[in-house]
């Protein structure tokens, strides 16, 4: 596998050159590596769109979908990388996907941080608390121990308590 290029999963005819698109896919021609690359790339695009990183994407802003896309792409990319001999350089396509995945993970972490700040300490959506303001009311101080109750006599090395 290390000697073969990671191409598209199946060769396709060029309709512009007069070729016909295949009606049935010959599974013997499908390269699993290419299919994994395509699916991982699509998942990264979906995750980026959900995080608002793709201008014009209408359905962005779903953190659950973004997280699922990132986790799935991560699993696929690592599975593909594990198929190559340890210590051997990975193909450029795999390295590119790894970089894109790392960037997307950082963007997701930043989005979560900003969302947590926007939620504020109350758990309600809204502006973050003002600087210097306490995030929550201080709990009342603990009541002092009662001294009117006689303490039981117990043995201690220094005498009675």
Secondary structure as GFF3:
##gff-version 3
##sequence-region A 1 161
A	DSSP	three_ten_helix	15	17	.	.	.	ID=ss1
A	DSSP	three_ten_helix	27	29	.	.	.	ID=ss2
A	DSSP	alpha_helix	32	50	.	.	.	ID=ss3
A	DSSP	alpha_helix	63	82	.	.	.	ID=ss4
A	DSSP	alpha_helix	92	119	.	.	.	ID=ss5
###
